[in-house]
Amino acid sequence: MEKDQLLTRRRALIAGATVLGAAGAAGAAGATGTPRTPSAEPAGSPVRPPAAGPQTRPALRPSAFRLLPMTEDGPPSSRPLRPPVRREPLLHVSGRGRTMVLTFDDGPDPRYTPTILKTLRKYDVRAMFFVCGGMAAANKNLLAEMADDGHIVGNHTWTHPLLTQLRRPQIRSEIERTCDVIEDAYGERPLWFRAPYGAWNRATFQIGADLGMEPVAWTVDSRDWTTPGTGAIVHRVEHGAAPGVIVLSHDAGGDRSQSVRALRDYLPQLLDSGYHLTVPRRRYA
């Protein structure tokens, strides 16, 4: 009974806010800012996300406006309808005004994730965490903390492999095992999936949809995984800020101290500039 009450409380906190819009093949901008089809990438794709190209940045206007995540009427369904099998991952977020989404991959890591959660809590901001199953299994308390704070937890496979080099049963195992550990620790099965390295193929889209998840990529790559320095990370995020942007960062997979410091710098600046940093609520197109 106590566990059921806890899960019910967590589900109530898992707020949905905006809706990720489907990426169009002709106009969608990938991490490079040019049309691309991630599912068409060869099996030997680089084992790191591609660098973000130049982004058009609107002028930042000072504002005291602190936007909390938007909500929709009624709680989210515990067993959502099966999503469509997409040909491309979702690359943008749609919503009112200057809406953006911050995402963190590869965790949770007890060295960096707690500080990131503390910073997000300080500014009352929700984010998405695409977790690896092995890391999640070892740090279930951090997934419970994400649930309590209203963050979204997505699936980033169990061992972070290049999925385009695996057979279908291996792909399903990587994804399904991670769904199970997320449900156990977070209180809900994930509704979102991100392929490691941004490497997608038809099998990955089909299996993700079979397991009830929408595929999500990014529009701005902070390139924090290259440890370029805190200032460089801050510059990439602020320069790439624009309505509809999904920002890629990491809270594990290496030394992420620069990512932690960068978040402290750019988060209040984005909020002061009137950006709405929120988490999505799924709606099938």
C-alpha positions as CSV (number, residue, x, y, z in Angstrom):
1,M,0.0,0.0,0.0
2,E,2.8,2.4,0.9
3,K,4.5,1.8,-2.5
4,D,1.2,2.3,-4.3
5,Q,0.7,5.6,-2.6
6,L,4.3,6.7,-3.4
7,L,3.8,5.7,-7.1
8,T,0.5,7.6,-7.2
9,R,2.2,10.7,-5.7
10,R,5.0,10.5,-8.3
11,R,2.6,10.1,-11.2
12,A,0.8,13.2,-10.0
13,L,4.1,15.1,-10.1
14,I,5.1,13.9,-13.6
15,A,3.7,17.0,-15.3
16,G,3.2,17.3,-19.0
17,A,3.6,20.6,-20.5
18,T,4.2,21.1,-24.2
19,V,3.9,18.8,-27.1
20,L,6.8,17.7,-29.2
21,G,6.1,18.4,-32.8
22,A,6.9,15.9,-35.5
23,A,10.0,16.8,-37.5
24,G,9.3,17.4,-41.2
25,A,11.8,15.9,-43.7
26,A,12.0,19.1,-45.7
27,G,12.3,21.7,-43.0
28,A,13.5,20.0,-39.9
29,A,16.9,21.1,-38.7
30,G,19.1,18.5,-37.0
31,A,22.1,19.0,-34.8
32,T,23.9,20.5,-37.7
33,G,21.1,22.9,-38.6
34,T,20.6,21.3,-42.0
35,P,18.1,18.7,-43.2
36,R,19.2,15.2,-42.2
37,T,17.7,11.8,-41.9
38,P,19.3,10.1,-38.8
39,S,17.8,6.7,-39.8
40,A,19.9,6.8,-43.0
41,E,23.2,7.1,-41.2
42,P,25.6,4.2,-42.0
43,A,26.3,1.6,-39.4
44,G,29.8,3.1,-39.0
45,S,28.5,6.4,-37.8
46,P,30.8,8.4,-35.4
47,V,30.4,7.3,-31.8
48,R,29.5,10.8,-30.6
49,P,26.7,13.1,-31.5
50,P,27.4,15.4,-34.4
51,A,28.4,18.9,-33.7
52,A,25.8,21.6,-33.7
53,G,26.1,24.1,-36.5
54,P,25.6,27.8,-36.4
55,Q,22.2,28.7,-35.0
56,T,20.1,31.9,-35.4
57,R,19.7,33.4,-32.0
58,P,17.0,36.0,-31.3
59,A,18.0,39.0,-29.2
60,L,17.8,38.2,-25.5
61,R,15.4,40.6,-23.8
62,P,15.6,41.0,-20.0
63,S,12.5,39.8,-18.2
64,A,11.6,38.8,-14.7
65,F,9.2,36.2,-16.1
66,R,9.7,32.8,-14.6
67,L,7.6,30.3,-16.5
68,L,6.7,27.1,-14.8
69,P,5.8,24.0,-16.8
70,M,2.4,24.2,-18.4
71,T,-0.2,21.6,-17.5
72,E,-3.1,20.0,-19.3
73,D,-6.4,19.0,-17.8
74,G,-6.5,15.6,-16.3
75,P,-3.7,13.1,-15.4
76,P,-1.7,11.4,-18.1
77,S,-2.8,7.9,-19.1
78,S,-0.9,5.2,-17.3
79,R,-1.0,3.0,-20.5
80,P,-0.9,5.3,-23.5
81,L,-1.9,4.4,-26.9
82,R,0.7,3.0,-29.2
83,P,2.5,5.9,-31.0
84,P,3.0,5.9,-34.7
85,V,6.2,4.4,-36.2
86,R,8.1,7.5,-37.3
87,R,10.7,7.8,-40.0
88,E,12.6,10.5,-38.2
89,P,13.0,11.4,-34.5
90,L,11.2,14.5,-33.1
91,L,13.5,17.5,-33.3
92,H,11.5,20.4,-32.0
93,V,9.1,21.3,-29.2
94,S,5.9,23.2,-29.9
95,G,4.3,25.4,-27.3
96,R,3.4,28.9,-26.4
97,G,6.0,31.6,-26.7
98,R,9.7,31.0,-26.3
99,T,9.5,27.4,-25.3
100,M,12.6,25.2,-24.9
101,V,13.5,21.8,-23.5
102,L,16.7,20.9,-21.7
103,T,17.8,17.2,-21.9
104,F,20.5,15.3,-20.2
105,D,21.8,11.9,-21.4
106,D,23.7,8.9,-20.1
107,G,23.0,9.1,-16.4
108,P,22.1,9.1,-13.7
109,D,25.6,9.6,-12.2
110,P,25.8,10.2,-8.4
111,R,28.8,12.6,-9.0
112,Y,26.9,15.0,-11.2
113,T,23.2,14.3,-11.5
114,P,22.3,15.4,-7.9
115,T,23.9,18.9,-8.5
116,I,22.0,19.3,-11.8
117,L,18.8,18.3,-10.0
118,K,19.6,20.9,-7.3
119,T,20.1,23.6,-9.8
120,L,16.9,22.8,-11.7
121,R,15.0,22.8,-8.4
122,K,16.5,26.2,-7.4
123,Y,15.0,27.8,-10.5
124,D,11.8,25.6,-10.5
125,V,12.6,24.2,-14.0
126,R,11.7,20.8,-15.3
127,A,14.0,18.8,-17.7
128,M,14.2,15.5,-19.5
129,F,16.7,12.8,-18.5
130,F,17.5,10.1,-21.0
131,V,18.9,7.4,-18.7
132,C,20.9,4.3,-19.4
133,G,19.5,1.2,-17.8
134,G,22.7,0.1,-16.1
135,M,23.2,3.5,-14.6
136,A,19.6,3.7,-13.6
137,A,19.6,0.2,-11.9
138,A,22.6,1.3,-9.8
139,N,21.1,4.7,-8.9
140,K,17.3,4.2,-8.5
141,N,17.1,6.8,-5.8
142,L,18.0,9.5,-8.4
143,L,15.2,8.4,-10.6
144,A,12.8,8.6,-7.7
145,E,14.1,12.1,-7.0
146,M,13.5,13.0,-10.7
147,A,9.9,11.8,-10.3
148,D,9.4,13.8,-7.1
149,D,10.6,16.9,-8.9
150,G,8.4,16.5,-11.9
151,H,11.2,15.7,-14.4
152,I,10.6,13.4,-17.4
153,V,12.7,10.2,-17.6
154,G,13.3,8.8,-21.0
155,N,15.0,5.6,-22.3
156,H,18.6,5.7,-23.6
157,T,19.1,1.9,-23.8
158,W,20.9,-0.3,-21.3
159,T,24.6,-0.1,-22.3
160,H,24.6,2.8,-24.8
161,P,25.4,0.8,-27.9
162,L,25.3,1.8,-31.5
163,L,21.9,0.3,-32.3
164,T,22.4,0.3,-36.0
165,Q,25.0,-2.4,-35.6
166,L,22.7,-4.7,-33.5
167,R,20.2,-7.3,-34.5
168,R,16.5,-6.7,-33.7
169,P,16.4,-9.0,-30.6
170,Q,19.4,-7.2,-29.2
171,I,17.9,-3.8,-29.9
172,R,14.7,-4.9,-28.1
173,S,16.6,-6.2,-25.2
174,E,18.6,-3.0,-24.7
175,I,15.4,-0.9,-24.8
176,E,12.9,-3.1,-23.0
177,R,15.2,-3.9,-20.0
178,T,15.7,-0.1,-19.6
179,C,11.9,0.4,-19.7
180,D,11.5,-2.1,-16.9
181,V,14.1,-0.5,-14.5
182,I,12.7,3.0,-15.2
183,E,9.2,1.8,-14.3
184,D,10.5,0.2,-11.1
185,A,12.4,3.3,-9.9
186,Y,10.5,6.1,-11.5
187,G,7.0,4.8,-11.1
188,E,6.0,5.0,-14.8
189,R,7.2,3.4,-18.0
190,P,9.0,5.8,-20.2
191,L,7.1,7.6,-23.0
192,W,10.2,8.9,-24.8
193,F,13.3,7.3,-26.3
194,R,16.6,8.6,-27.6
195,A,19.0,6.4,-29.6
196,P,22.6,6.6,-28.5
197,Y,24.8,8.8,-30.8
198,G,21.7,9.8,-32.6
199,A,21.9,6.7,-34.7
200,W,18.4,5.6,-35.8
201,N,17.1,2.9,-38.2
202,R,13.7,1.4,-39.0
203,A,14.0,-1.4,-36.5
204,T,14.8,1.2,-33.7
205,F,11.7,3.3,-34.6
206,Q,9.5,0.2,-34.8
207,I,10.6,-1.3,-31.5
208,G,10.4,2.0,-29.7
209,A,6.8,2.4,-30.9
210,D,6.0,-1.2,-29.9
211,L,7.1,-0.3,-26.4
212,G,5.0,2.8,-26.3
213,M,7.6,5.5,-26.8
214,E,8.2,8.4,-29.1
215,P,11.7,9.0,-30.6
216,V,13.4,12.3,-29.6
217,A,16.6,13.8,-30.9
218,W,17.9,17.4,-30.4
219,T,18.3,20.7,-32.2
220,V,21.2,22.2,-30.2
221,D,24.2,20.0,-29.2
222,S,26.1,21.7,-26.3
223,R,29.0,19.4,-27.1
224,D,29.7,19.1,-23.4
225,W,30.9,15.6,-24.0
226,T,34.1,17.1,-25.6
227,T,34.8,19.0,-22.3
228,P,35.4,22.2,-24.3
229,G,35.3,24.4,-21.2
230,T,32.4,25.8,-19.2
231,G,32.4,29.1,-21.3
232,A,32.1,27.2,-24.6
233,I,29.1,25.2,-23.4
234,V,27.4,28.3,-22.1
235,H,28.0,30.0,-25.5
236,R,26.6,27.1,-27.5
237,V,23.4,26.9,-25.5
238,E,22.8,30.7,-25.4
239,H,23.7,31.1,-29.0
240,G,21.4,28.3,-30.0
241,A,18.5,29.4,-27.9
242,A,15.3,29.9,-29.9
243,P,11.7,28.9,-29.7
244,G,11.2,25.1,-30.2
245,V,14.8,24.2,-29.4
246,I,15.7,20.9,-27.7
247,V,19.2,21.2,-26.0
248,L,21.4,18.1,-25.7
249,S,23.7,17.9,-22.6
250,H,25.0,15.0,-20.5
251,D,25.0,14.2,-16.8
252,A,27.2,11.1,-17.1
253,G,29.6,9.3,-19.4
254,G,32.7,11.1,-18.3
255,D,33.8,14.2,-16.4
256,R,30.6,16.4,-16.4
257,S,31.8,19.0,-14.0
258,Q,31.8,21.6,-16.9
259,S,28.2,20.7,-17.7
260,V,27.2,21.2,-14.1
261,R,28.9,24.7,-14.0
262,A,27.5,25.7,-17.4
263,L,23.9,24.9,-16.3
264,R,24.3,27.3,-13.4
265,D,25.4,30.0,-15.8
266,Y,23.0,29.7,-18.7
267,L,19.8,28.6,-16.9
268,P,19.1,32.0,-15.1
269,Q,20.1,33.9,-18.3
270,L,17.6,31.9,-20.4
271,L,14.9,32.5,-17.8
272,D,15.6,36.2,-17.5
273,S,15.3,36.4,-21.3
274,G,11.8,35.0,-21.1
275,Y,12.4,31.4,-22.2
276,H,9.9,28.8,-21.1
277,L,12.0,25.7,-20.1
278,T,9.6,22.9,-19.7
279,V,8.9,19.2,-20.3
280,P,6.7,17.6,-22.9
281,R,3.3,15.9,-22.7
282,R,2.9,13.4,-25.5
283,R,0.2,13.8,-28.1
284,Y,0.2,11.6,-31.1
285,A,0.3,13.3,-34.5
